[in-house]
Amino acid sequence: MVMTLEADYAVRIVEMLAVSNKKIDARSISDQAHVPLRFALKILRKLVAGGLIVSYKGAHGGYMLAREPAKITLREVIESVEGPYMISRCQQDEYACTHNNFCRFHQIYDEISSVVRTKLESYTFDSLTHAGVTEKKEKK
């Protein structure tokens, strides 16, 4: 399983905003994060709608984090562009296997998805941008 390109770009954009700690225009975000401008604008709209960043209009407009990096998790960013994390479509309420009396994989997929969501929730952009990833790995 591979994370979507959109989620990867969203993580890069939020990381860049976390490191810069200032308002940045969309073109600069696109250039610095190496994300095509049209795709960056689409992702920025989703991040604004998700309450992770704020948008400023006008000649001196741009984007900034809505909260401090220590209060934004990797899970929030990924789910703001992808929706709730789940390993299989069978976990969706509207999927056909939920009408089945017995789906032997549904519970397994729920458990795996829960572990991944918990792990993604454990990383904040403060820890990711300030060597927190290295510290976490060394503790293991």
Buried (B, 14 or more C-beta within 10 A) or exposed (E): EEEEEBBBBBBBBBBBBBBBEEBBBBEBBBEBBEBEEEBBBBBBEBBBEBEBBBBEEEEEEBBBBBBEBBEBBBBBBBBBBBEEBBBBEBBEEEBEBEEEEEBEEBEEBBEBBEEBBEEBBEBBBBBBBBEBEEEEEEEE
